[in-house]
Amino acid sequence: MNKSQLMTLLVALLVTALGWIIAVSCGHQRSYLRVRTIGIGNDLIVRTNSDRLVLIGPSLRSRLEQLLSSPTKLETVKLGDEAAPFGDGKATSHLILKNQKGERLGIRLRREDGDKFDVLGYWTPDVLKESLSHRVEKIPLH
């Protein structure tokens, strides 16, 4: 093997190793965000608040209290933002809570410095049984 072939092999191995390190790192970050978002959802169900959130405005707290008047579970956790028209690409993750009455509440979150998340907004997603379409009602945060 000459020097040029050896150098090519070495570069290929370094690129592969770097790609693997990046993939593993991204996987850990995604897992971390998912676990944190699940924790926030569970906190909100139990206490209508979470130590992991920077602030919950009064309108969101009121909406949570209404939703939690019936037994509620964490229905969905997704990384990234909700699709338009509500999402604008700024959320790190979002979750949907659903109670036994079938009412849902979606909450968009953005990770801030450290372990805290900021609530970017919330909405009421309704799946219409007739058409299975997705309707989004914008609700002001404050």
Secondary structure, DSSP 4 states (H G I P E B T S, - for coil): --HHHHHHHHHHHHHHHHHHHHHHHHHHHHHHHHHHHHHHHHHHHHHS--TTBS---HHHHHHHHHHTTS-EEEEEEEESPPPTTT--S--SEEEEEEETTS-EEEEEEEE-STT-EEEEEEEEEEE-TTT--EEEEEE---
